[in-house]
């Protein structure tokens, strides 16, 4: 039986995919399959995928969430690793370390506790690793799921945690705010995903929230004390704006399919983010706190990231309220 299925949605991902697949091939754990779920790439994505003996499936709905759902349905592994094409596994022992918590039968998933900080990478990638989030909103509200360099915590939510030396066992409770868990190298027990996938889309945090609220019983997760590389936007502010626009546009566009209601759960957090950004002072307090812990001028992207996010999210929300919001055109999308 195949032990692990890597599910990787792609769409014009030639720039990042080879690094991702090469890092999988280097793993000292070899009992795996690679599933590439492609949304219609017109570059060299599929040629690269074939080079690494991947199984390729078509994704007519194009989005990463639709791709993940297709991948889950075809996966043959005992465990499913949801990984993005711009992720790279930082060590040859990564997969073994990520699988080790599953000896505990209560644990349904494992996730790296941090993003890999690479001092020579793009300043936006470094910024994301420094704050432990791809979206400053998640960092400020405290729902991020990766360790930051300011307070050395992976989340600010009150979550029951037990330190198991190589990983932290966490308890997610029904009817409560949960961190943005489930992407960038998260591994689930295959039967958990297959038994609870209820649509043609797999939204990472939603499937966890759905099971919590339907069963009204806690779920246990492992935050493994390793990292994963996420070459998020590198140094492209244009790409950062595009991804922030896609993030909220997709949330509203697919709202009828979503299980986790961000606006209801985090309405106080939304106000916090607005005042945090407008007042400016809190932004620079965090910038200088972070800079004192880890000297890197990427911290100074934080004010820009916050204002970009506030402006883009406000524009998308206004379009949604006016009924003029359209789905993101993925035909020309590329990593």
N, C-alpha and C positions, 0 to 999 in steps of 0.2 A: 504494500500500500504506500502511495505517495504521502510523505509526511507533511510537506508545506507547499501550498500553492501561492506564488507571488501573483497578485492581480494588479496590473499596471495599465490604467487608461492612457491613451495617447492621442494627440492630434497635432501633427507637424512638430514633432518633438526631437528632430534630428540633432539639435544643438546639445541636448542634455542626456538623451537616452543611452548612448554608448557608455558613458561613465556609470550610469545606473546599472546596466546589465553586466558590465565588466566587474563591478563590485560584488554582484551576486555570484558570478562565476568563480570568484576568488574565495568564496566561503569554504571553510573546512568541513561544513556539513553539506552533503551532496544529494540528499534524498528530497528533491524539490522539483517543481515544474514552474515554468514562467508562462503566464497568460497575458498576452498583449491584446487589449480591447481598443481597437482603433476607430476613431470617428471620421475617417476619410482623409487621411494624410496624403498630401501631394508632393512631399519632399522625400527624403531618404529614410524616414522612420521605419517603414516595413522592411526595407533591405537590411537595416541594422538589426531589427528584431529577428529576422531569419538567420542572420549570422550567428546569433546566440541560441539557435534551436528553440525559439519561442513558439508556443501555440498561438495563432492569431485568429481573433474573432472580430467581426464587424459590429460597429456601434452606430446604428442609423440615427439615434437620438443625440449623438455627438458629445453630450456633457460627460464630465468625469463621473458624476453620480450614476448616470445610466450605464457607463462603462463598468463601474464597480458591481452593479447589480448583475450584468451579464457575466462578469467574471466569477462571481459567487455561484451562479447557477451551473457553470461549467467546471468549477474547481473540483479536483479529485482528492485534494489533500485533507489530512486530519486537521490541519490548521491553515488559515488563510491570512496572508500578510498583505494588507492594503498599503501600497506604496505608489508614490507619484513618480512620473518620469524624471523630475528634477531632484529626486532623492538619490543619495549615494551612501552605501553602507561603509562606515569609516574604518572597520577592521575585519579581518578574516574570521574572527570568532563571534561576530555580531549575532548571527542567527542562533548559534548555540546558547548564547547568553539570553537572548530574547525568549527562547523556548524553555529555559530552566524553571521559571515559576509555575509551569503547568503541571508539575508534580503535585501541586496543591489542587485538588479536584474542585475547590470552590471558585477558583480563578477562571474567568471566561475570556480574559484578554490581557495582553501585555503591551506596553508602550515605552519608548525611550523617554527618559526624564528630561532630556535637554536636546537642543540643537547644537551641532558641532560648531565651535567657534574657530574659524580659520583666518588668521591675521592677514593673509594675502588675498583674500576673496573680496568681492565687491562690497561697497560700504552698506548697501541695503541688506545684503545677506548677513553681514556682521551685525548690523543693527537688530535684525530679527533674532539672531542668536543671543545678543546681549539682553534684550527684553523678554526673551522666551516666548515670542509670539510673532505671527506674520501680520497681525492687525493691532495697532496701538490701542484700539477700543478694548480688545480682550485683555490686554495688559493693564489698562487703567481701571477697568471694572473689576478685574481680579479673577476672571474666569479662564485665563490661559492655562495651558496644561504642560508647559515646559519651564524649566528652571531659569530664572533671570539672575543677572549679576548684581542687582541692587540689594535685594534682601535674601538671595540664595534660596527662595522658595519656588516651587513649581506651580502653586496656585495660592490665591488668597482666600479661597472658600474654606469654610469649616467642614472638613471631611475627616472621618475616622481613619487613622493611618497606623500601621504597625511596621516598624523597620525590621526587615528580614535579612539584613546584611547586604545582599546583592540586589535587592529590590525592596520597594515599599508596597505593602499590601494595603489597598485602599477600599473603603466601603462606600458605594454609591447608594443613596437612599431614595425611595419613591417620593414624588411631590416636592422635590427640592431642586435648587439650582445645581447643575453639574458642570464640570469644566468642559472645554472644547475638545473632548477626547475622541479618538478614532481615526486619525489621519497620519500621514507622513511616517509610515513604518509601524503601524499598529497591527498586532497579530491577534486574531480571534480564533476561538475554537470554531471549526467549520460548521458543526451542527447548530451553534448559536445563531450564526448568520443565516444559514439555509432555512432553519425552522421559523425565523422571524422576519424574513424578507417578504414584504407584503405588496410591493409595487415594482415598477420597472426602473425605479431609482433607489439608490442606497445613499442616504444622507448620513454621514458618519455619526454625529451625536444623536440623531433621531432614533436610530434603531435601539440604542441603549436606553434613551428616554421612554420609548414605546414599551419596552419590556418591563422597565421599572414600574410604570404607571398601570400596565395591564395586570401584572402579577402582584403588585403591592408588596414585593419582597426585595431586599437589597441585592445588589450585584457586586462582585468582588473583582478588582482589577489589580494588575501589577505595574508599578512605575519602575522600570528596570534602570539601574544606575549606569546607563551608557547613553550615548548620543546618536544622532543621525544627521547627516549633511542634508541641508535643504538650500539649494542655490537659488533662493527666492529673490527674483528681480535683479540679482547681482548689483549693478550700479545704475540701473535704468529707472529714473523717476517716471518716465512715460509708462513703462510697464507696471510700476506700482499703482499709478492712477487707474490704468486699465483693469488691473486685478481687483482694486477696491470697488470700482464700478460694477464689475461682474459679480463680486461677492454679494452686494446688497440687491442688485437687480435680480439675480437668481433667487434670492430669498423671497422677494415679493412675487416674482413671476411664478414660482413653484409653491406658493404659500398653501394652496389647497392640498398639496401632497405632504407638507411638513408635519411632523409630530411634535417637535419641540418649539414652543411659542416664545421666541426671543423677546418680543415686545412686551408680552405680559410678565414674563419672568424677570426681565432686567429693566423695567421702566425707571427704577431709581438709578440704576447704573447708567442709563442713557443720559439722565440729567447730570450725573456726576461727570460723564465724559464731556458734555457740552460746557459746563462751567469750568472744568479743568483746562479745556482748550482755550476758551475765551479769556479767562483770567491771566493766562500765559505764565504767571509766577510758578504755579505748581509744576508746569512742564520743565522749567529751568531748574527747579529744586531737584527733580528726578534726574535731569541731565548731569548736574554737578555731583549728585550722590553716586550715579553710575560711573562717571568719569573718575571719581576718587577710588572706586573699587577696581575698575578695569580701564586703564588709559587707552582710549581709542576715540578719535574724532568722529566716528560713526554715531556716537551719542548725539551729536548736534543735528542729526537728521530727525530726531524726535519731534521738535516743534513743527518742522515741515510736514512730517508724516501725520501728525495730529490734525493740522489745519487742512491738509489734502483730504483726509478721511472725513472730517466734519463737513467740508464743502461738497465733496462727492456724495456722501450719504444724504445730505440735505437735498441736493438736486434730485437724486433718485427717489427719495421719499415724496418730494413735491410732484414729480411725474406720476408716481403711483397714485397719489391722492387726486390728481387731475384726470386720471384714467388714460394717460398717454404713454405709460411705460410699456416697452416692447422687450421681447426676449433678446438676449445677446446673439448677434450674428457670429456663428462659429466657423463659417466657411474659410475665413482668412486668419483664424486664430493660430498662434504658434507660441511655443515656449521660448 
